[in-house]
Amino acid sequence: MASCILTRRPAPLSKAWNVAGGAYCAKSMSDTPDPAKLSELEAKIKALKGPEVEDKETGDEVTSQAAYAWQMIIELVVGLGIGFGIGYGLDAVFGTMPIFMVLFILLGFAAGVRVMLGTARQMQEKQAELSALDEGK
């Protein structure tokens, strides 16, 4: 066993606690790692992992689809918000409380859906373009 110091003080990081004897025992640890052992360990890990396979669905394509989804949601909400704002403003000016607000909310919803469909069309064209490039390889 390594040299043990019988004490109850906390040990530095390079020491290990001997639970049975209630003492701290010094271990022989070097401060710098052995490069040969590290390269050997890396080779073993690579051999166990096998060849790296690129997954197409985890990179930029998934992020791009999520970005398009958020863009569509924001476009719809903005259309509703602008319709609400215009309708509420006109109702406040003319004193006809729910009429213009309901009308412009519906118009804002229709505008938001129209813009969403344009974004979906753009996304579909981009996907068709990427698949055509993949087939051409």
N, C-alpha and C positions, 0 to 999 in steps of 0.2 A: 504494500500500500504506500501511497505517497506520504510525504511528511505532513502530519496533522498538528494543528495548533488548537489546544483545548481552550476555547474561549466562546463567549456568547455574543461577541460583537458581530455586526454585519460584515460580510466579506466583500472584497472587491469583485468585479465581474469575472476575473480570471480564476476564481476559486469556486469549489462546489461544496455543498452542504452534505455532510455525512450524517444521515438521519439516525442511524443506529447508535453511533457514538456521541452524537451531539457536538460535533466538532467540524471545523472548516478544514478541508484538505486541499492543498495546492495541486493543481493539475499542470502538466507540462504542455503548454499551448504556445505556439509561436505567433507573433503578431502579423507576420506576412504569410499568405498562403503559398503552397508549393505549386508553381505553374504546371509542372508535369502532371501532378495529380488532378489539377483542375481540368486540363485538356483531356485527360483520360476519362474523367467523370462526364464531361460534355459529350464525348464520343459515345459513351454508354447510354446517355439520355437520348441522344439523337437516334441511336440504333433501336432503342425501345419504342420511341415515338413513331418511327417509320417515316416514309416520305411525306412531305408537306403537300396537302391537297388544298388548292385554292377554291373556296366556296364563293360562287358568284352572288349568292343571296345575302351575304353579310357585309358587303362593302358599301360603295357609293350608291348602288341601285336602291337598296332598302332605305337609305337616308334620303335619297331623292324622292322616293314614293311617299315617305312620311312628310317631307317638305311640301309636296303637292297636296297631300291631304290637309295639312294645316292651312295652306294657302286657300283651299276651297272653303274651309270652315270660316276663315277670316273674311273672305269675300261675301259669304252669305250674311254673316253677322253685321258687316259694315253696311250692306244694302238695307238690312232691316233697320239699323240705327239711323242711317240717313233718312229713310222714309219716315221713321218715327219723328225725327227732329223737324223735318219740313212740315209734316202733318200737324204736329203739336204747335209749331209756330203759327201756321195759318189758322188753326183753331183759336189760338190766343188772340190773334189780330181781329178775326171776324166774330168771335164769341160763339162759335158753333163747335162745342167741345169735341165730341167723338167722331164727327163725320170725316173731316180731312185727315185726322190721325189714322183712322182705320183704312181709308182709301190709300194714303201714301205708305202705310206699312205693307199693304198688299202689293203696291207698285215696287216698293223696295225689295220685297221678297222675290218678285218676278225678276227684277234686275239682278239680284244676287244669284239666282238660279241660272240666269242667262250667262253671267260671267263665269260661274262654276262650270257650266257646260263647255264654254270656250277653253277653260283651263284643262278640262278632261280631254278635249280634242287635241290640245297641244301635247299633252302627256302621251296620248295614243300615237300621235305622229312621231314623237321622239322614240317611243318603243319600237315602232315599225322601222324607223331608220336604223336603230341599233341592231335589230334582228337581221335586217338586210346586210349590214356590215359583217355580222357574225357568219351569215351564210356565204358571203363572198370570200371568206378566208380559206 
